[in-house]
Amino acid sequence: MAAALDSVKAILRRLSYLILARDYERLSTIVEGLFESEHSFNQSKKRLISGNGLGEPVISAYDSSLGKRAIEAAISTLKANGSFKEVLEETEAKILTETTAQLNNYLIITN
């Protein structure tokens, strides 16, 4: 169970970053076949933004070797111990830091 928990947490961290920092077309070039359509991508992005995270279907699409039950159990554990929220908060902070740095670089170049 611990291995599945660590794997799901790592997948959540990676996918959260990719989904929140990218648009559908750019993400599709990094991870092919993760979403059936731009609509399903946008739905997952909305879930992340609202703090609901990613569900088993998205994590299974990324790595089906873990199994549905192991993924669901890991998600439940991560939500119960606060790690799920922590990963999302870390991801948002990372994106904010990167965006701020890009903006600062742009301002330096244009001034």
N, C-alpha and C positions, 0 to 999 in steps of 0.2 A: 504493500500500500504506500509506503514512504517513497518508493521510486516513482510510482504513478503521480503522487502528490507533487513531488519536485518537478516532474516532467510537465504536468498541467500548469504549474505555476510559471515555469519558464516559457511555455507556449503562450500563456496568457500575457506575459510581459512582452514577448516579441510581437504577437498579433495586435495587442492594444496599441503599441507604438506604430506599427505599420498602418493600421486602420485610421488612427487619429492623425497621423502626420502625412498621409498620402491621400490622393484621390483614387477612384476605382481603376482608372486606366494605368496609373503608375504602379499601384499595388499588383495588378494583374501581370505586370512584367516581372515582378519579384517572386510572387507566389501564384503560379498558374492554377486555375480551377478551384480556388478556395471558395469563390462565390459564383452562384449560377447566373447572377445578373447584377447590374448596377443597383437595382432596387434592393436586393438582398444585402449588398454591401452597405447601402445607406441605412438599412434597418439595423444592422450590427453596429454601425457608427452611432446611431441614435441611442442604442442600448448602452454603449460605453459612456457616452456623454451624460446620460441620465443616471449613471452609476450602477447599472444592472450587469455590467460585464458582458462576457461572451458565454454562450451556451454550449452544450455538448456537441450539437451538430457542426458548429464552426471549428471547434477544437478537434473533433473526429476527422473533419475534412482535411485539416492540417496534418494530423498524425493518427491514422486509424489503427495503429498497432497497440494502442493502449486499451481499447475496448470501451464500449459505451458505459458499462456499469462502473468501471474504474474511474472514468472521466467524471461521471456524475457524482460519485463518492468524493472524489478529490475536490470538485467544485463546492460541494456542500461543506466539506471541511475547511476549505479556504475562506468561504463566506463566514462560517461560524467563528473562526479564530481571527478574523479581521484582515487576513493576508490578501484577500481578493480586493478589498478597498485600498489597501496599502499599495498594491501593484498599480492600480489605476491612478492613485495620487502621485506615485513616483513617475509614471509615464507622462502625466500631464505636466509635472514639474520639468521633466527632461525636455519636452517639446517647447515649453515656455522659455527655458534657458536657451535652446537652440535658436528659436525664433528671435529672441532678444539679441543674441549674438549676430545673427544674420542682418537684422535691422541696424545694429550699431556699425557693422562693416559697410553696409550700404551708405549710411550717413557719413562715414569717414571718407569713402570713395567719392561721394557727390559733393563734399565740401572742400 
